[in-house]
Every structure is written in C-alpha cells, then in structure tokens.
Amino acid sequence: MRLAAAAFSTGRSPGHTLASEIGGGSGGDALSATARSFLDGQVLIAMPWMSDERFSRTLIYLCAHSSDGAMGIVLNQLVSHVSFPELLVQLDVIPASQQIRLPSPARAMRVHRGGPVETGRGFVLHSADFYIENSTLPIDDGVCLTATLEILKAIAEGRGPAHALLALGYAGWAPGQLESEIQHNGWLTVPADDELLFGFDLEHKYDRAFQKLGVHPGWLSSDVGHA
C-alpha cells in the first residue's frame, strides 16, 4: 500500500489541525474549571471486555480532549504493510538507495497503527527535546506531537527526538462519547510514562499498564460502577 505524500503535512501546525478536527480551541486560552478534568496526556486502557475488536487490549495516549471531543494515538499496535525506511522513500524524504545508510535510531523505528481514523495520515508522538516552531504541539510535560515531514527528515538524519513513536491514523471521539464510554466501564486511565509511550515491548504494554494501577485484568468485572 503506497501512502500519499499528503500523509504528513509540510508545514501546518498539528495544534491547528487537531483542534479544528475535534472542535477544540487553539490551546492558548485559559482553562476553565471544567477543562481541568479533561484527560489530555493520560493513557486509556481498554477494558478486557471491550467489544470493538479494533481496540481490544489497546492503550491509547490522549493527545487532545475537550468538551468538543477527543483524539488519541494507539500505543501498542503495529502496521504490517510498510516499514519506516519504506515510508521515508514513499514520502520522498530519502532516496531508496539511502535506506541502508540510515542511522540506527531511524532503522529501529517502527510504524504503529494509531487508530482507525484517517489511516493514511501520519503523526509522530515524541519527547520534548525536539521542537519545530509552529508545527510541534506540546501535550503534557515532556511529550509532544508533530505531524510534518520535517520531523521525519530529522529522524532520518539522526537529529530527531530521543524518543519517538510514529503512527498512521488516530482514534477519535465525538463530543461526550469518550466520557460515556468511560462511564460505562469501557476504559480505565493511567498516567503516561516513557515505557508505556515509547517502549518496544508492545506485547506486554497492556499488562504493564494494569500493573501500574495495582490491579490484574482478571480481577475486573464489567458490572463495576453500575448500580
């Protein structure tokens, strides 16, 4: 599957793009009392009985959450149809002959399945040691999101962020939808950490997230929280 070059923006700010897609603000407005309860920067854990197979045993980092909706990146699923070097070639970031000369961080990069929405679009979740003016969106302490080709070029040249996760697509929720799913025991939340966000051991991330909460998935009941 060949990705269109438009999968990554050449300069639009993800802060503008994501906010406009879910109806959120620019990020510069003062937070209201209600907004302080939003879950930006938290990790969603799909409950063991999740009925939507697309999200079975998934962890999702919430990049944006407001009264107008939510957007996040799945942390523990990979795509199978393209590698990172192949993606760089498809997007004309590097010529095909340069794939074998990529620095080791670029060769180690994997392409994640970020979610079922706009699977041809790319996003890089990364540490805050890398920043592109008017293109990088700070999400939480130490974590940013960039969706421009410049970050791919930087990674390919060995000057990218210390930690990065490349994802195609994202998970999105309409206004009030995520809150309803949480209320009906579809998700738990846990604070993000580097291992959950950027760790390579995808197979055990899900169980590790539960361990961080001090619970085992088998202890949970789908009736928890209902009268």
C-alpha positions in Angstrom: 0.0 0.0 0.0 1.6 3.3 -1.1 0.9 6.3 1.1 0.1 9.7 -0.4 2.7 12.4 0.3 0.0 14.3 2.0 0.0 11.7 4.8 2.3 14.2 6.6 1.8 17.9 6.5 4.6 20.1 5.0 4.1 22.8 7.5 0.6 23.1 9.1 0.6 23.1 12.8 -0.9 19.9 14.4 -2.2 22.2 17.1 -4.4 23.8 14.5 -5.2 20.6 12.6 -6.2 18.5 15.6 -8.1 21.3 17.3 -10.1 22.1 14.3 -10.9 18.4 13.6 -12.3 17.8 17.1 -13.6 21.3 17.6 -11.1 22.2 20.4 -9.5 25.6 20.9 -6.1 26.7 20.0 -4.5 25.7 23.3 -3.7 29.3 24.2 -7.0 30.0 26.0 -7.1 29.8 29.8 -8.5 26.6 31.1 -11.9 26.7 32.7 -12.8 24.8 35.8 -14.5 22.1 33.7 -11.5 21.7 31.4 -9.2 20.7 34.3 -11.0 17.4 34.4 -10.1 16.5 30.8 -7.6 13.7 30.2 -5.0 15.2 27.8 -1.7 13.4 28.5 -3.3 10.3 30.1 -3.3 6.8 28.7 -6.6 5.0 28.2 -6.6 1.2 28.9 -9.3 -0.8 27.0 -11.2 -2.9 29.5 -10.8 -6.7 28.9 -14.4 -7.0 27.7 -14.0 -4.3 25.0 -16.5 -5.3 22.3 -14.8 -3.3 19.5 -12.1 -5.6 18.1 -10.2 -2.6 16.8 -9.4 -1.5 20.4 -9.1 -4.9 22.0 -6.2 -4.8 24.6 -5.2 -1.3 23.4 -3.5 1.5 25.1 -4.3 5.0 23.7 -2.5 8.2 24.6 -4.9 11.1 24.6 -3.4 14.0 22.7 -6.4 16.2 22.9 -9.6 16.2 25.0 -12.2 18.9 25.4 -16.0 19.3 25.6 -15.9 19.1 21.8 -14.3 15.6 21.6 -11.1 13.7 22.0 -8.2 12.4 19.9 -5.6 9.9 20.7 -2.9 7.6 19.4 -2.9 3.8 19.9 0.5 2.8 21.6 0.6 -1.0 21.2 -0.3 -2.0 17.6 1.9 -2.1 14.5 1.0 -1.9 10.9 2.3 -4.8 8.7 2.3 -3.2 5.2 5.1 -0.7 5.5 8.4 -0.2 7.4 9.8 3.1 8.4 12.6 3.2 5.8 10.0 2.3 3.1 7.7 5.1 4.4 10.6 7.6 4.1 11.1 6.5 0.5 7.4 6.7 -0.3 7.2 10.2 1.1 10.3 11.3 -0.8 12.2 12.1 2.4 15.1 9.9 1.3 16.0 8.1 -2.0 15.7 4.3 -2.0 19.4 4.0 -2.1 19.8 5.7 1.3 17.7 3.2 3.3 20.7 1.1 4.2 22.6 4.2 5.4 20.0 5.4 7.9 21.3 6.0 11.5 20.4 3.3 14.0 17.5 5.2 15.7 15.8 5.5 12.3 16.4 1.9 11.4 14.9 0.9 14.7 11.7 3.0 14.2 8.5 1.0 13.6 5.3 2.2 12.1 2.3 1.9 14.5 -1.4 1.7 13.9 -2.5 4.9 15.5 -6.2 4.2 15.2 -9.0 3.6 12.6 -9.5 7.3 11.6 -7.6 8.7 8.6 -5.2 5.8 8.4 -3.3 7.4 5.6 -2.2 10.3 7.8 0.9 10.2 10.0 1.7 11.5 13.4 4.9 11.4 15.5 4.5 11.3 19.3 7.8 12.3 20.8 9.9 13.6 23.7 10.1 17.3 24.2 13.8 17.6 23.3 12.7 18.2 19.7 10.5 21.1 18.7 9.6 22.7 15.4 8.2 26.2 15.7 4.5 26.4 14.5 4.5 22.7 13.9 5.0 20.9 17.2 2.1 20.6 19.7 3.1 20.3 23.3 0.7 17.9 25.0 2.0 17.3 28.5 5.3 17.6 30.4 7.9 16.0 28.2 5.6 14.8 25.4 4.8 16.5 22.1 3.1 15.7 18.8 4.4 16.7 15.3 2.8 15.8 12.0 5.1 17.4 9.5 7.7 15.9 7.1 10.4 17.9 8.9 10.4 15.6 11.8 10.8 12.5 9.6 13.7 14.3 7.8 15.3 15.0 11.2 14.9 11.3 12.3 16.4 10.1 9.0 19.4 12.4 9.5 20.0 11.4 13.1 18.9 14.7 14.7 15.4 13.8 15.8 14.0 13.4 19.3 15.4 11.0 21.8 12.1 9.1 21.9 9.5 8.9 19.2 6.6 6.8 18.1 5.4 7.1 14.5 1.7 6.2 13.9 -0.6 6.1 10.9 -4.2 7.2 11.8 -5.7 8.1 15.1 -8.6 7.3 17.4 -11.3 10.0 17.7 -14.4 10.6 19.8 -17.4 12.9 19.2 -18.4 15.3 22.0 -19.3 13.4 25.1 -18.6 10.0 23.5 -15.4 9.2 25.4 -17.0 10.3 28.7 -19.9 8.0 28.1 -17.6 5.0 27.3 -15.6 5.6 30.5 -18.8 5.8 32.5 -20.0 2.5 31.0 -16.7 0.9 32.0 -15.1 0.8 28.6 -11.8 2.4 29.6 -9.6 3.0 32.6 -7.0 5.7 32.7 -3.4 5.7 33.9 -0.7 8.4 33.9 1.7 8.1 30.9 5.3 7.2 31.3 8.2 6.7 28.8 7.8 2.9 28.8 4.1 3.0 28.0 4.6 5.6 25.3 7.9 4.6 23.7 8.8 1.2 24.9 9.5 -1.5 22.3 7.9 -4.4 24.2 4.4 -4.0 22.8 3.2 -7.4 23.8 3.4 -6.6 27.5 2.5 -2.9 27.5 -1.2 -3.7 28.2 -0.5 -5.8 31.3 2.1 -3.3 32.4 -0.5 -0.5 32.4 -2.7 -2.6 34.7 0.2 -3.3 36.9 0.9 0.4 37.2 -2.7 0.7 38.6 -2.0 -2.2 41.0 -4.7 -4.4 39.6 -4.9 -7.5 37.4 -7.3 -7.6 34.4 -8.8 -10.8 35.8 -10.0 -9.1 38.9 -12.2 -6.7 37.0 -15.9 -7.1 36.3 -17.9 -5.5 33.5 -20.5 -4.6 36.2 -18.1 -2.4 38.2 -19.6 1.1 38.7 -23.2 0.2 37.9 -26.0 0.5 40.4 
